[in-house]
Amino acid sequence: MDKLRVLSVTSEVYPLVKTGGLADVAGALPAALAPEGIATRTLVPGYPGVLAALRQAEVVHTFADLCGGPARLLAAQAAELDLLVVDAPHLYARPGNPYVGPDGRDWPDNALRFAALAQCAAAVAGGSVAGAPPDIVHAHDWQTGLVPALLHYRGGPRPRTVMTVHNLSFQGLFPRTLLAAIGLPPPAFALDGVEFHGAISYLKAGLALADRLTTVSPTYAGEIRTPEAGMGMDGLLRQRAGVLTGILNGIDEAVWDPATDEYLAARYDRKRLARRAANKAELQTRLGLAAEPLAPVFGVVSRLTGQKGMDLLHDALPALTAAGAQFALVGSGDRLLEEKFIVASHRNPGRIAAHIGYDEALAHLIQAGVDALLVPSRFEPCGLTQLCALRYGAIPVVARVGGLADTIIDANDAALAAGVGTGLQFAPVTRSALEMAIERTLALWRDPAAWRRLQLRAMACDVGWTRPARRYATLYRDLVAGAPS
């Protein structure tokens, strides 16, 4: 059977450029799909870090004018990924975050920057690059939402299209006056096209016009069809429910493996779980927490935002420390929340530690060193940090929403008796419910035998990409076997 050819279009891909879970998914899924007979090529903007990582780049297409300037499309390999890179210095030759400038605000030309990415995808889909065009074009999040729209309004034969929503709250809203500049005809600005409350929505473009829609957990696929979680898109998503599928993410088990992780003070697995204690000691030393091996340590690796429930967590810290626990945080985001956690650490030296900013090595050490990982999100499409926690034996304490509800089995009395609990869930997402979940966690912690059984069950969970990749492969093949586009 011939391999199915997929063009994955993404604004970030690990390990070349990352701001969140989208990069992890885009980076890990191609390798997971290969055993399923899927050949994936990833199209990504040519940010400075991406261009610097390329090996033997070949120019495969040129654009005299791509959204305001000349550009080249480069084919290259990097980090075991088969890449197409949009080399457009006028759009992407900027340091730092790919979406926001040094002032913390979105780049003012983001509409054009990501329209250019979509136009390149449409060119590849149309056969402008040497070699057979893809069978499937898979677009990820609002930054690539124009891809299905451009192919739809171009008309004629085209590959089938898949649009994956990683977070519905980011919708890519821009003025309607940009319609021609981003390559769309006047009829596209309509209720059944890209129009959303008088503006252009890149996300809506993909949701309305892709052949199939996916999101990153079954529960989130249901939640986003409700007014409470639909972010104004629930009506459209209910209308398209027949082509919407929730497929859980996985994590890269080669990157996240406590038995081989070079970031750890001591490597371990289920058979050598006692060695995990050295990582707790190292974490306490590195972050300035008191060297108390018998003190339970709670941790967080997260963006500091309201969506992630970080305000609730901050307010729950007094209850946590009053119970004799410690707290370690790695993350960045809302400046007010950053300041609040910094103040909390200064007021509670040795008990609370906050590292503002992302540090890959420290993120791994948190997973290997804390006893429990807190994920109190108000909504969570899938979440990856709780999957890493399972793999590393850090017990996840999660809100019962989205992918958190789908990946963690609550260790209530019935689950413990049946031997199936893997973490703790709480609802509703309030401070008091979070504090009660912390109390439940501490009660389990005080029973070392029960805690160890919980850790071993967590570490035995299948958190990799094999099952999700099979579901994507089935979706792709069903789509290609369906009606002609």
ABEGO torsion letter per residue (X at the ends): XBBBBBBBBBABBOAABBABAAAAAAAAAAAAAAAAGBBBBBBBBBBAAAAAABBGBBBABBBABBGGBBBBBBBBBBGGBBBBBBBBAAAABBBEBAABBAAGBBBAAAAAAAAAAAAAAAAAAAGABBEBBBABBBBBEAAAAAAAAAAAAAEEBBBBBBBBBABAABAGBBBAAAAAAAGBBAAABBAABABBGGBBBAAAAAAAABABBBBABAAAAAAAABAAAAGGAAAAAAAAAAABBBBBBBBBAAABBAAABAABABBBBAAAAAAAAAAAAAAAAAAGBBBBAABBBBBBBBBBBAAAGAAAAAAAAAAAAAAGBBBBBBEBEBAAAAAAAAAAAAABBGABBBBBEBBAAAAAAAAAABABBBBABABBAAEAAAAAAAAAGBBBBBBBBEAAAAABBBBBAAAAAAGABABBBBOBBBAAAAAAAAAAAAAAAABAAAAAAAAAAAAABBABAAAAAAAAAAAAAAAAABBBX
